[in-house]
Amino acid sequence: MFDALVLWEMIPPWLLAAAWIIDVAIRVVMLGIVPGNRRPTTAMAWLLAIFFLPIIGLALFLLFGNFRLSQRRIQRQKDVNARVLEATRHLDIDDSDFDAPDWVKSALALNRNLGAFPVQEGNAVEFITDYHGSLRAMTEAIDSARQYINVQFYIVGDDEEYAGPLLDALDAAAARGVKVRFLFDHLGTLRIKGFSKLKQRLDAAGIEWRAMLPLSLRRRQWRRPDLRNHRKILVVDGEVAFTGSQNLIEPGYKRASAHAAGREWVELMARVRGPLVTGLDVVFATDWSQETDENLMEDLATVTPERPKGHITGQVVPSGPGFETENNLRLFTTLIYAATERLTITSPYFVPDDSLLYAMTTAAQRGVEVELFVSETGDQLLVHHAQQSYYTQLLTAGVKIYRYRSPMVLHSKCFTVDKEVAVFGSSNMDMRSFSLNLEVSVMLLGATAVAEVTRVQNEYRSSSTLLTLDQWRARPPLARWVDNVARLTATLQ
């Protein structure tokens, strides 16, 4: 204590005055900068961090405060949107061509205006809940490829039993002359054991690959490091596509802790045939052009209607920081407010902004049966605690919360609205998926599609327990404190 006082007295008065001026200046200046184009809750969280720890808070804000991509990427996204809109204008379906409530048609128009993809009929969509089964189905599709294969996953990790056979099929396809393009998220895959060997394997097979949103100071590729491409897409010859929540990795994510606990990720993938395949192909082409400067859109510039493969009408909805608006959030809230009978949501990471939270609680309060499926134990500590901080509000409003039994991680993302709309894809219902991640969702219309997703969610129900408000209120005070602190950190975007 004495030494500390002596050191303090040795600091020149002018240096103390300068430090005080800098401290105050940081707080005053950031007070007028942080709230710009941010949610009030997000701005308040950043300001609290800066006011409590000015230097550290400022450093974190400079590193993580900008949730936009580079101007080059944003401009490219705008150009692609304009080209897709023009090339697919002739595919737009007149409202009178299909039977749907006005609120559904309004949501479709919203998607079209924000995401530039048309509503398309004649699709077949098959949902696959078996983890191994979806990988086998994708492998079989790759084995049938004649022209090209476009592969895109957030996380890729090689192993003998799960991802390995699919990678073997890609190797074989490239060897027989099929054009194979492979995208994976840089940081999402970099942290998986065997990353260097994976790159060597792809090179040896002659597969064209790129890391999405790469970070490299040497190549002057730098941005907010937690901006990620979270999409999962596989397209074969423009005939069949797969998309959903599953990454290309074994179900324990190559984590020793998960294997020790018997934890596996529960996923939902869909095999798609019909015109929607082209939409998913365009999303891949957009991401490929962002990383390679190669314009695959030339091959898709004159999109023509494909012969029907089924009877489902749907729409591809890409989203992310490359778009000017949070179009997935806008779609989700629009659909939730429109619900009149039943709303069932599955999301592994449920950290809503105010608009989504109000939409859900309002739906429950006006008599809609609202159900939320989440994991009992999350794989991301802070996110899981932040998610739990919303449970009291939801339960009080009448939302039924089903927790998928531990140790499994319910990772699929889907929801249904009445008997009219089903949505599935890669997007969670959290602020990260709304603002930071590049995502892709598919919106399907009609009772058939809703029934298929409801069947999947009923499987989740059988493996879940219903949480009651009395149970939740009985938690110890420390647990509530941790949840609330985590909730604050979740808004730092």
C-alpha positions, 0 to 999 in steps of 0.5 A: 500500500505504501509503495503504491502511494509513493508511486502515485505521488511520483507521477507528474501533475501534468500527466495526471491532468492529461489522463483525466482530460483524455478520460473525460474526452473519451466519454463525452465524444463517444456519447455522441458517436456510439448511438449512431445507427444502433439499437438503443439497448446496444448503444447503452451497453457500449456506453456502459462499457466505455464509462466504466473502463474508458480505454478498454471499452474504447478499444473493444468498440473500435474492434467490435463496434462496426458490424458492416462489411467493407464498402467493396463487399456491400457494393458487390451485394447491391450489384448482385441484388440488382442483377438477380432482380432484373434476371428473375423479374419474369418469374414473379408469380401474380398474387392471384396465382396462388391461394394465401392470406393477404399477410402471407403475400405481404411477407413475400413482397417484403422478401422480394423488395429486400432480398431480390428473390422471387416466389417460386412454385413447383418445388419438392422439399424433403426434411432430414433429421438424421445427422448421418442420414443427411450426410449420406444423402449429400454424398449420394448427390455428389456421386451423381454430379456431372457438371459442377458442385458448389459447396458452402459450410460455416464449419468443416472438419474432416473425420473418417465416419461423417464428413470424410465420406462426403469429402471423398466423394468430392475428391472423386468428382473432381478426379472425373472432371466435375467442377468443384467449388468449396467455401468455408468460413475462415474463423469458423473452420480455422478453430477446428483441429486438422485445418491445415490438413483439410486445405492440403487435401482440397489442394491435392484433389484439385478442388477450388476452395476459398475461406470466406471473410478471411482475416489477414493483416499481411493481405490487408484483409481485416474487419470486425473479427466476429463477422461470419458467413454462417450459411450451409449450402450444397448445390449439384448441377443446379438440379438438387440442393441441400440447406439448413443448420448442419455443418460439415463435421461430426455431431460432437464438433470434434470437441473433447468436452462434448465427447466426454459428456455424450453431447451431440448436435441435433440438426435439420437439413432439407433436400430441395428440388425445383426452382428454389435450387437456382435461388440457393445457387445464386446465394453461393455464386454471390459469396464465391464472387466476394472471395474470388472476383469470379463472376458466376452470375453470368451463368445464372443471368438468364434464369428460366423456369425449371420443370416442376419437381413438386407442389411446394411454393417457396422463396429464398431469403439471404440476409446479413451485413451486406444488406442495408436492412436486417431482412431476416429480422423484418421477415420474422417479426412480420410473420409473428405479428401475423399469427392468429392461431399457432406459432412454434419456434425452434432456435438454439440461440434465442437472444431477441432484440426488442422488436422480436421479443415484443412480437412474440409476447404480444402474440401470446397475450392476444391468444396465439399458442406460442411455443419455443424450443431451446436447449436445456444446456447450451454449448456457448456459455454467455449466449445461453445465459443471455438467452435464459434472461428472457425466459421470465418475460416469455413465460409471464406472457404465456409462451410455452418453453420446451427445453431439449434434454441435456446433454444434446444441443438442439441446433436446428432453426425453424418455425411455423406460423398457423398452417400457412408458413414454414421457415427454416435455414441457418438463421438463429433468432439472435442479434448475431444472426440479424446483424453480424452473420451472413445467413440463408433462410427458405420460406415455404407456403401451405399446409403441406410444408407446415405439416412437415416442419411440425412433424420435426418439431413434434420429435423435439417435443418428445425429447423435451421438458416443459418449463414452468414459471414457478420452476424458473422463479425458484432459481437462486439469485446468483443464477439470475444475476449471471443471466442478466450480466450475460444479457448485457454483453449480448447486446454489444454489437 
